[in-house]
């Protein structure tokens, strides 16, 4: 039912985008910040995702013919619906704790016939962490739906009694690829070109609040689950993250022995990046494969795994072979399964794979 509802709304969005009309009752005249998309709210689906019409064209447009201009109206509507559906429910507690309210994550179509993901946060110091998470979601949504570019905007601002944005209160980061963008600071009357997500952390400095232990644990689990369909065992507890004991511990279960190095590499990258921005350091990361007994317990004699504290080297343990090897590097782990390199690459691209023998 939700998908049908979003599709209907997108039809109205598409008409507005094609005609250049904005039927919003909530206009914004932030001319000095014209590179920040202005949107009008249409509705609020359950997952804090709102489909809206764009009131301004993409100020960064180069005039180059975009691939989406060749789409029919129906095709564009379907692609935008797919984009909106993709981002729905993808945000972790870390992001949702920082957004302004339940209507503060919006999806729109701009006049360049591209998708826009716009996020309003509570405080300026929330922009880097929100952008850090939204960047991955935005880029994945573009790739999944066939768009080559769009607009990602993360901003903070206040409104006057008429519902208009107070220009001098707006601070916004706006990007077409989710990696590099322009930061406009209306409070300080300055802007930063070619600002990366890491650059946002440098700009806002001590104003950035680190992820809490709970937020970091949830974020790590969400990210690993979201991009590891081809690597993870199909179970609700295939990724376990704990923030007890003064550090973040991660345990990941894969379904084929030869996938241990790939699952370990991705899990360590995700966990390290998030832990770096949290109040707790990253501790142990364990990736293993095993079989269950008839009661759902672990058959210890089938356990094979790799445990690391730094993501580079760790202890490899194979109960079936009776082997335990300390200081085994990730590269050595990959080399052990060199004959499965093609299957590993397929799994990294979210395909379920199995060795014939």
HELIX and SHEET records of a PDB file:
HELIX    1   1 UNK A    2  UNK A   19  1                                  18    
HELIX    2   2 UNK A   31  UNK A   33  5                                   3    
HELIX    3   3 UNK A   67  UNK A   70  5                                   4    
HELIX    4   4 UNK A   73  UNK A   87  1                                  15    
HELIX    5   5 UNK A   93  UNK A   96  1                                   4    
HELIX    6   6 UNK A  124  UNK A  126  5                                   3    
HELIX    7   7 UNK A  127  UNK A  145  1                                  19    
HELIX    8   8 UNK A  167  UNK A  169  5                                   3    
HELIX    9   9 UNK A  197  UNK A  204  1                                   8    
HELIX   10  10 UNK A  205  UNK A  207  5                                   3    
HELIX   11  11 UNK A  213  UNK A  227  1                                  15    
HELIX   12  12 UNK A  257  UNK A  259  5                                   3    
HELIX   13  13 UNK A  260  UNK A  275  1                                  16    
HELIX   14  14 UNK A  300  UNK A  302  5                                   3    
HELIX   15  15 UNK A  330  UNK A  336  1                                   7    
HELIX   16  16 UNK A  338  UNK A  340  5                                   3    
HELIX   17  17 UNK A  341  UNK A  348  1                                   8    
SHEET    1   A 8 UNK A  39  UNK A  40  0                                        
SHEET    2   A 8 UNK A  49  UNK A  54 -1                                        
SHEET    3   A 8 UNK A 105  UNK A 109  1                                        
SHEET    4   A 8 UNK A 115  UNK A 120 -1                                        
SHEET    5   A 8 UNK A 151  UNK A 156  1                                        
SHEET    6   A 8 UNK A 171  UNK A 175 -1                                        
SHEET    7   A 8 UNK A 180  UNK A 185 -1                                        
SHEET    8   A 8 UNK A 190  UNK A 196 -1                                        
SHEET    1   B 6 UNK A 239  UNK A 242  0                                        
SHEET    2   B 6 UNK A 247  UNK A 253 -1                                        
SHEET    3   B 6 UNK A 281  UNK A 289  1                                        
SHEET    4   B 6 UNK A 304  UNK A 308 -1                                        
SHEET    5   B 6 UNK A 313  UNK A 318 -1                                        
SHEET    6   B 6 UNK A 323  UNK A 329 -1                                        
END                                                                             
